[in-house]
Amino acid sequence: MVKTLFKSSKFMIGITILFILLMFTLMYPLINTGDPFNMDGRPFQEPNETHLLGTDNFGRDVLLELAHASRTSLYVGALAGVIAISVGLLVGLFAGYVGGVVDEILTFITNIFTVVPSFVILILISVSLETRGAWLTALVIGFTAWPWTARAVRAQAASLRNRDHIYIAKISGFSAPKIIVLEILPYVASYVVMAFIIQLASGILQESAISMLGLGPTNKVTLGMMLNWALMSEAPRIGAWWTFMPSAAMVGFVTFSLYLINIGMDEIFNPKLRS
């Protein structure tokens, strides 16, 4: 299966783009060890030999900002994805396997969270917080994004609970947690991996959106914060494209690569999509 996966052109293109972007976010701060908040240039300098992507409205190096911002946004997206997948997997597996009243209660709670606009909740929670670290932003995003994973996992777990191997595990004396981990979880593992990739992309987009509104992390530079600074300083109006285009392009390239990876995996794991 892994060898087949690496034969997928979509998967390989996505992995290559993501690898290049990750190398930039990891390596450039080691080359340029400056502080991204350091105002060492004139405001709105065009790209030049000293500042390869110019400076922003405060005279800060845009390329250095971009590297640190991309790292923070990826961290927020990844942590939010782990939280969303963990909660969704726990709720979905438990509801699908146990069934009955427990299933109905957990499904009812999941449906409530699904109906209520998660982005509105995200904004309200962010507004109520005086200080917001990157981990706290990820926590808020993760706990508003779990219902979709829970619903999909619950459906798969419910379809598996009456299979022969589950019945054999029960009469063999396996406990419910052991059955869930050993007999059900492997069947949903491929979906969980693809769901995490989608949650990672969604987390980056949501972080960018709330940071662009000025509600993101208060102690770190993020891609959304770079867009917020550009909009607040009216950079698009004066033609300072270098202050907002790189961050917008980074969001686009990262999410595009993740969706390519997801599509490539879906074509491999789903036989109906194979050519």
C-alpha positions as CSV (number, residue, x, y, z in Angstrom):
1,M,0.0,0.0,0.0
2,V,2.8,2.4,0.9
3,K,4.6,1.7,-2.4
4,T,1.3,2.3,-4.3
5,L,0.9,5.6,-2.4
6,F,4.3,6.9,-3.6
7,K,3.2,6.1,-7.2
8,S,0.4,8.6,-6.9
9,S,1.4,11.8,-8.8
10,K,-1.0,13.9,-6.6
11,F,0.5,12.6,-3.4
12,M,4.1,13.1,-4.6
13,I,3.4,16.6,-5.8
14,G,1.8,17.5,-2.5
15,I,4.5,15.9,-0.4
16,T,7.2,17.7,-2.4
17,I,5.6,21.1,-2.1
18,L,5.0,20.6,1.7
19,F,8.6,19.4,2.2
20,I,10.0,22.5,0.5
21,L,7.9,24.8,2.6
22,L,8.8,23.0,5.8
23,M,12.5,23.2,4.9
24,F,12.1,27.0,4.5
25,T,10.3,27.4,7.8
26,L,12.9,25.3,9.6
27,M,16.1,26.3,8.0
28,Y,15.8,30.1,7.2
29,P,15.5,31.1,10.9
30,L,18.8,29.2,11.4
31,I,20.4,31.2,8.6
32,N,18.9,34.6,9.6
33,T,18.9,34.5,13.4
34,G,17.3,37.9,13.8
35,D,14.1,38.7,15.7
36,P,11.0,38.9,13.4
37,F,9.7,41.8,15.5
38,N,13.0,43.8,15.1
39,M,12.4,47.0,13.2
40,D,15.7,47.3,11.4
41,G,14.6,49.0,8.2
42,R,12.5,51.8,6.8
43,P,8.7,51.2,6.5
44,F,7.5,49.7,3.2
45,Q,10.9,49.2,1.7
46,E,10.7,47.3,-1.6
47,P,12.5,44.0,-2.0
48,N,16.3,44.6,-2.1
49,E,19.6,42.9,-1.3
50,T,19.3,43.5,2.4
51,H,15.6,42.6,2.7
52,L,14.8,40.0,0.0
53,L,11.0,40.5,0.5
54,G,11.1,44.1,1.6
55,T,9.9,45.4,4.9
56,D,6.4,45.9,6.4
57,N,4.8,49.0,7.8
58,F,7.0,48.9,10.8
59,G,10.3,48.3,8.9
60,R,10.5,44.6,9.9
61,D,12.0,42.1,7.5
62,V,9.1,40.3,5.7
63,L,11.0,37.2,4.7
64,L,12.1,36.6,8.3
65,E,8.5,37.2,9.5
66,L,7.2,34.8,6.9
67,A,9.5,32.0,8.1
68,H,8.5,32.4,11.7
69,A,4.8,33.0,10.9
70,S,4.7,29.8,8.8
71,R,6.2,27.8,11.6
72,T,3.7,29.2,14.1
73,S,0.7,28.6,11.8
74,L,1.8,25.0,11.0
75,Y,2.2,24.4,14.8
76,V,-1.3,25.8,15.5
77,G,-2.8,23.8,12.6
78,A,-1.0,20.5,13.6
79,L,-1.9,20.8,17.3
80,A,-5.5,21.8,16.5
81,G,-5.7,18.7,14.2
82,V,-4.4,16.4,16.9
83,I,-6.9,17.7,19.4
84,A,-9.8,17.5,16.9
85,I,-8.9,14.0,15.8
86,S,-8.4,12.8,19.4
87,V,-11.7,14.1,20.6
88,G,-13.6,13.0,17.5
89,L,-12.0,9.6,17.5
90,L,-12.8,9.0,21.2
91,V,-16.4,10.1,20.9
92,G,-17.0,8.3,17.6
93,L,-15.5,5.0,18.6
94,F,-17.2,4.9,22.0
95,A,-20.6,5.9,20.5
96,G,-20.4,3.5,17.6
97,Y,-19.2,0.5,19.6
98,V,-21.4,0.9,22.7
99,G,-24.6,1.9,20.9
100,G,-27.9,2.3,22.6
101,V,-28.6,5.3,24.9
102,V,-24.9,6.2,25.0
103,D,-24.8,6.4,21.2
104,E,-27.9,8.6,21.1
105,I,-26.6,11.0,23.7
106,L,-23.2,11.4,22.1
107,T,-24.7,11.7,18.7
108,F,-27.1,14.4,20.0
109,I,-24.2,16.4,21.5
110,T,-22.2,15.9,18.2
111,N,-25.1,17.2,16.1
112,I,-25.4,20.3,18.3
113,F,-21.8,21.1,17.8
114,T,-22.2,20.4,14.1
115,V,-25.2,22.8,13.7
116,V,-23.7,25.7,15.6
117,P,-21.3,27.6,13.3
118,S,-17.8,26.7,14.7
119,F,-16.2,29.9,13.3
120,V,-18.7,32.1,15.3
121,I,-17.8,30.1,18.5
122,L,-14.1,30.5,17.7
123,I,-14.5,34.3,17.4
124,L,-16.5,34.6,20.6
125,I,-14.0,32.5,22.6
126,S,-11.1,34.4,21.1
127,V,-12.7,37.8,22.0
128,S,-13.2,36.7,25.6
129,L,-9.5,35.8,26.1
130,E,-7.2,38.6,27.2
131,T,-4.0,36.8,26.1
132,R,-3.8,34.1,23.5
133,G,-0.8,31.9,23.0
134,A,-0.3,29.7,20.0
135,W,-1.2,26.6,22.0
136,L,-4.4,28.2,23.3
137,T,-5.5,29.2,19.8
138,A,-4.9,25.6,18.7
139,L,-6.9,24.4,21.6
140,V,-9.9,26.6,20.8
141,I,-9.7,25.6,17.1
142,G,-9.4,21.9,17.9
143,F,-12.3,21.8,20.3
144,T,-14.6,23.4,17.7
145,A,-13.6,21.1,14.8
146,W,-14.0,17.5,16.2
147,P,-17.7,16.8,15.4
148,W,-17.1,15.9,11.7
149,T,-14.5,13.3,12.6
150,A,-16.7,11.9,15.4
151,R,-19.7,11.4,13.0
152,A,-17.6,9.6,10.4
153,V,-15.8,7.4,12.9
154,R,-19.1,6.6,14.7
155,A,-20.7,5.4,11.5
156,Q,-17.7,3.1,10.8
157,A,-17.5,1.8,14.3
158,A,-21.3,1.0,14.3
159,S,-21.0,-1.0,11.1
160,L,-18.1,-3.0,12.6
161,R,-19.5,-3.9,16.1
162,N,-21.6,-6.8,14.8
163,R,-18.9,-8.4,12.7
164,D,-17.7,-11.9,13.5
165,H,-14.2,-10.9,14.7
166,I,-15.8,-8.5,17.3
167,Y,-18.1,-11.3,18.5
168,I,-15.1,-13.7,18.8
169,A,-13.2,-11.0,20.8
170,K,-16.1,-10.6,23.2
171,I,-16.5,-14.3,24.0
172,S,-12.7,-14.5,24.4
173,G,-13.0,-12.1,27.3
174,F,-11.6,-8.9,25.8
175,S,-12.7,-5.7,27.5
176,A,-14.5,-3.0,25.6
177,P,-11.4,-0.7,25.4
178,K,-9.3,-3.6,24.2
179,I,-11.8,-4.5,21.5
180,I,-12.0,-0.8,20.4
181,V,-8.2,-0.5,20.2
182,L,-7.3,-3.8,18.7
183,E,-10.4,-4.8,16.6
184,I,-12.0,-1.5,15.5
185,L,-9.3,1.2,15.4
186,P,-7.2,-0.5,12.7
187,Y,-10.2,-0.5,10.4
188,V,-10.5,3.3,10.7
189,A,-6.8,4.1,10.8
190,S,-6.6,5.2,7.1
191,Y,-9.6,7.5,7.5
192,V,-8.0,9.0,10.7
193,V,-4.8,9.8,8.8
194,M,-6.7,11.5,6.0
195,A,-9.0,13.3,8.5
196,F,-5.9,14.7,10.3
197,I,-4.5,16.1,7.0
198,I,-7.9,17.9,6.4
199,Q,-8.0,19.1,10.0
200,L,-4.4,20.4,9.7
201,A,-5.3,22.4,6.5
202,S,-8.5,23.6,8.2
203,G,-6.7,24.6,11.3
204,I,-4.2,26.7,9.3
205,L,-7.1,28.4,7.4
206,Q,-9.0,29.1,10.6
207,E,-6.0,30.5,12.4
208,S,-5.3,32.8,9.5
209,A,-8.9,33.9,9.5
210,I,-9.1,34.8,13.2
211,S,-5.6,36.3,13.2
212,M,-6.5,38.5,10.2
213,L,-9.3,39.8,12.4
214,G,-6.8,40.5,15.2
215,L,-7.9,37.6,17.4
216,G,-5.0,35.2,16.9
217,P,-1.9,34.6,19.2
218,T,-0.7,37.8,20.9
219,N,2.9,36.7,21.4
220,K,3.8,35.2,18.1
221,V,3.8,36.3,14.5
222,T,1.5,34.2,12.3
223,L,0.4,34.2,8.6
224,G,-2.9,35.7,9.5
225,M,-1.3,38.3,11.7
226,M,0.9,39.4,8.7
227,L,-2.3,39.8,6.6
228,N,-3.8,41.8,9.5
229,W,-0.8,44.2,9.7
230,A,-1.0,44.7,5.9
231,L,-4.7,45.4,5.9
232,M,-4.5,47.8,8.9
233,S,-1.7,49.8,7.3
234,E,-3.6,49.9,4.0
235,A,-0.7,48.2,2.2
236,P,-2.9,47.0,-0.7
237,R,-4.0,50.6,-1.4
238,I,-0.5,51.9,-1.7
239,G,0.7,48.9,-3.7
240,A,3.0,47.3,-1.1
241,W,2.3,43.8,-2.4
242,W,5.3,42.3,-0.7
243,T,3.7,42.8,2.7
244,F,0.6,40.6,2.1
245,M,1.2,38.5,-1.1
246,P,3.9,36.2,0.5
247,S,1.8,35.3,3.5
248,A,-1.3,34.8,1.4
249,A,0.7,32.6,-1.0
250,M,2.1,30.6,1.9
251,V,-1.4,29.8,3.2
252,G,-2.5,28.8,-0.3
253,F,0.5,26.6,-1.1
254,V,0.4,24.8,2.3
255,T,-3.3,24.1,2.1
256,F,-3.0,23.1,-1.6
257,S,-0.2,20.6,-0.8
258,L,-2.2,19.1,2.0
259,Y,-5.3,18.7,-0.1
260,L,-3.2,17.1,-2.9
261,I,-1.8,14.6,-0.3
262,N,-5.3,13.9,0.9
263,I,-6.7,13.3,-2.6
264,G,-3.7,11.0,-3.4
265,M,-4.3,9.0,-0.3
266,D,-8.1,8.8,-0.9
267,E,-7.5,7.4,-4.4
268,I,-5.3,4.7,-2.9
269,F,-7.4,3.8,0.1
270,N,-10.8,4.0,-1.7
271,P,-10.9,1.4,-4.5
272,K,-13.8,3.2,-6.2
273,L,-11.6,6.1,-7.0
274,R,-8.7,4.1,-8.5
275,S,-8.4,4.5,-12.2
